[in-house]
Amino acid sequence: MGFKYEAIKAYLIDQGVDSSLAETMHAIYATQRLGGTANAYFLIVFTETEVLIISLTLLGKLGDIIAKFPEETIKSYQFKKRLFIGYKLRIFLNDGRELDFNVNKMMIGAGWHKTELQSILETNYYNKNIK
């Protein structure tokens, strides 16, 4: 599941995201458990004004933008460290919904993931509390 970081920027610009936001975005791979051993794969993109969730195909290609959450709809988010494998990302929305994702510390074939994850952990997006 590896592609170049620049491909994400190009994809976002093709999808109508402002090019200045695409230049300042941070993206990470994430998964959600579907049941049993099945997982759904996503790319979560943090920009200065919104969070985008992009589906990944079974072949590891960028799919559709399945959700956009403008900063005013996000109450907070947190990364909880998990034993060995990485983090549990929980996004809390103002309407009471919570979205959970698993985020590995590193991804084979995507060296940029580790750097991007560290940038997100160090950035306080939307002036919210990060626990």
BELCORWO-V995394 format. One record per residue. N is the residue number from 1. RES is the residue in one letter. D_LAST is the distance of its C-alpha to the last C-alpha in Angstrom with 1 decimal. Layout:
[[N:RES:D_LAST] [N:RES:D_LAST]]
This chain:
[[1:M:29.0] [2:G:29.3] [3:F:30.2] [4:K:30.0] [5:Y:27.2] [6:E:29.9] [7:A:30.8] [8:I:27.5] [9:K:28.3] [10:A:31.8] [11:Y:30.9] [12:L:28.6] [13:I:31.4] [14:D:33.9] [15:Q:31.8] [16:G:32.0] [17:V:28.7] [18:D:29.6] [19:S:30.3] [20:S:28.5] [21:L:25.2] [22:A:26.1] [23:E:26.5] [24:T:23.0] [25:M:21.1] [26:H:18.8] [27:A:19.4] [28:I:18.3] [29:Y:20.0] [30:A:18.6] [31:T:20.3] [32:Q:20.5] [33:R:22.6] [34:L:25.7] [35:G:27.3] [36:G:29.2] [37:T:28.8] [38:A:28.4] [39:N:25.5] [40:A:25.1] [41:Y:24.1] [42:F:22.4] [43:L:21.6] [44:I:18.5] [45:V:19.2] [46:F:17.0] [47:T:19.3] [48:E:19.2] [49:T:20.3] [50:E:19.3] [51:V:17.9] [52:L:20.9] [53:I:21.2] [54:I:24.4] [55:S:26.1] [56:L:27.7] [57:T:31.1] [58:L:32.3] [59:L:33.7] [60:G:30.4] [61:K:31.5] [62:L:29.6] [63:G:30.4] [64:D:29.7] [65:I:26.9] [66:I:26.1] [67:A:23.5] [68:K:22.6] [69:F:19.9] [70:P:20.5] [71:E:17.8] [72:E:19.2] [73:T:18.6] [74:I:14.9] [75:K:13.0] [76:S:9.4] [77:Y:7.9] [78:Q:5.3] [79:F:6.7] [80:K:7.4] [81:K:10.1] [82:R:13.4] [83:L:16.6] [84:F:18.7] [85:I:18.3] [86:G:15.0] [87:Y:11.9] [88:K:11.5] [89:L:10.5] [90:R:10.3] [91:I:11.6] [92:F:12.2] [93:L:15.5] [94:N:17.3] [95:D:20.1] [96:G:18.1] [97:R:17.9] [98:E:15.1] [99:L:15.6] [100:D:14.6] [101:F:15.5] [102:N:15.8] [103:V:15.5] [104:N:17.6] [105:K:17.2] [106:M:20.7] [107:M:23.4] [108:I:27.1] [109:G:29.0] [110:A:26.2] [111:G:25.5] [112:W:23.6] [113:H:20.8] [114:K:19.4] [115:T:19.6] [116:E:18.2] [117:L:15.1] [118:Q:14.6] [119:S:15.3] [120:I:12.7] [121:L:10.0] [122:E:11.5] [123:T:12.2] [124:N:10.6] [125:Y:12.6] [126:Y:14.1] [127:N:12.6] [128:K:9.7] [129:N:6.3] [130:I:3.8] [131:K:0.0]]
